[in-house]
Amino acid sequence: MMRRGVEHVGETALLIDHDLSAVGLRLAPFHFVKRGIETLGGANCCQMIFSDRARQISEGQELQRDDRRHNQKDHRNDGGEKTYFADDRDLRHPSLLSSRRQCKVTQRRVSMINSARLERQSTDETITRMDFADRLTEASRAKKSIVVLGIDPQLDTPEAPGIPQGQSLRNFCCEIIEACQNSIVAVKPQLAFFEARGVEGMRALVEVITCARGRGLITIADAKRGDIGSTSAAYAEAFLGKGDFACDAMTVNPYPGSDAIAPFVAKVADRRGVFVLVKTSNPSSGEFQDLEASGKPLWESVAARVRGWGDDHLGKSGISSVGAVVGATYPEHLKRARELMPNALILVPGYGTQGGSALTCAAGARPDGSGMIVNASRSLMYAYQEKEAATPPAAAAFAAEAMRLALHAALETHPTKS
């Protein structure tokens, strides 16, 4: 129980064993949870006992519990006492509460956790209805956009800070997402920039994912994972499961072989998406990817394998949720990749800062202009550095809309569009 008037700013929860023999509360089945409460204003730490109803309760049981609540409340009112119910799990009684110490508080951390759970539940409900590729295709058509906002918060350098002065990592990223939301269909956080910032960076990653999902945006974890089977299975669960870092899709590295990719492809049955590295946009990608193997470049063999994995997972749109990463910096390779993977969803990095343009990107589209999304990171997040007196969100929003319009125009004049 918690004293009247003492509010909390944070909490940590741990299930504990408890003797229930003397408990007389007439509620639905519950667990006891012990929570440590942090208070402001120097108030002493308190402990609170929460009753948590079982998750699977039929509608009839729900109504019966509501009736019991009202009966209990009426009974206590008749006795001069009143029971306060919060969210079905928080029970406080005035006879056990004292002191009405006023505290100005914020419940930001608790609200974030609850919001993340609600957003994840809502997203999972959508996922059970549509394949990943179908959801992305539908979002692209609704917004007339194939733009992906890459969340790449750079590390500090002697020349410039990675985060604008006076802002936190979380606020900087989320403000950019909010500003660009009308022009983009997805966000792609690059995990390295969050991992490099330690625990606080990973907490910010969770908030960024939650922020994007709360705005109806698809999330792609740019993780580029791939390892022996059991390790890949753990990676797949981490980024395509239902945990804190779970996204709608992720990038993976195929070079360890099929057993490394299999756990990720298996998640497609759960309405997730996979983007396999085929031909990347970095300058030295050709050192290995262009090596001749069986009479053709190695990356083409990877593309052929992606088609084999993906053709078993075509959505109603005719596009596979097993996609490929092919850079915009090599337009001739992008065109060839589409020939080799006619049904794949292609994620195209390299737009903007790396030199890719709307016209070069258009080579990766299917004949009807679908099947492709284009990522831009630094050219959007740091557009304010090129636009005098503009705030980061305003500059990013302007750049994202300009990118959307340019890509839309390029697809409209796509040579093979029917």
JOLIN-V216651 format. One line per field, one symbol per residue. phi: phi as a letter, one per 30 degrees, with the letter a starting at -180 (. if undefined). psi: psi as a letter, one per 20 degrees, with the letter a starting at -180 (. if undefined). Layout:
phi = ???
psi = ???
This chain:
phi = .bdeiccbcaabcbdbdadcdcdcdcbdebccbcbdcccciidddbbbccccdedccdddddddddddedddddddddcibbcccccibccbbedccbicddbdbbceddddddddddddddddddedcbdeddddddddddchbbdcddcbddddbedaddceeicceddedddddddcedcccabbdddeddddciddddddeeddddedddcicdcbddchdlaeedddddddddcbcbddcdbdaacbcdddjddddedddddddcicbbccdcbdcdecedecdcddbhiadedddddddeddddddbddddicddccbcbdddbedddddddddbdcddccccjdiedjdbddddeddddedicibbbcbcddcdcdddcbdiddedddddddddddeddddddddceecdc
psi = qqqpiorqirqpqppqqqojhjpjpmrrprqppppppprrjjqqqrqqpqpoqqhnprhghghhhgghggggggghhhjjrppppekiiopqphijqrplppporpkggghgggggggggggghgghihqqghggggghghhilqkppopnmoqqqrhhqqhpqpiqrggggghhgghhihiiqirqnpohhhghijbghghghgghggggghijjqqpoonhlqpaqghghhggghgijckahjprhrrqqoihirhhhhghghhihhjkrqpopogoriqhjhigghiqppkjrqhhhhgghhgggghiilpahijqqioaqopqiimhhhgghhhhhmhjqopporjqdhiiqrhghhhiiqrhjjajqqpqpehighkhhiiopjqqggggggghghhgggggghhhhjphjp.
